[in-house]
């Protein structure tokens, strides 16, 4: 079963369109590649300033390794520099146990 890394970003302190453009044109592709993710998806929580990115991995071991990786730390630094530490984020792993 797949495992998903879900990143929730609170964007109320930055320009939402600038964030949208950057994520669309640069960040999602870069993160998917650096993580070696099977897939990468993103969207907005309706009527809010919350952006969600979802990265799919083959198993929990791979996903946990990504959370401890230098690549993630570099992406975090790049993200924080781009948005002047104005976008707070949470990261959660979801291990799918049933799919039908």
C-alpha angles and dihedrals in degrees: 000000000000127000122213130208106207118195118191116196125194105213105175093117096055136058104276094210092051089050091048093050094047094047091046097046103033124001105052093051092045094048093047091052096044092047094045087229122177090225141353127208134171143182147146130272102244116264094001145091092246119117120194126203120188123195120188124215133182096239145353095262092059092046093048090050090054091053089058096041132118088228091062091047090052091049090049091053092047091048093048092048092048092052098033091240089294096122115074118201142192126203125205133175117217116196108201110220101173134032126167 
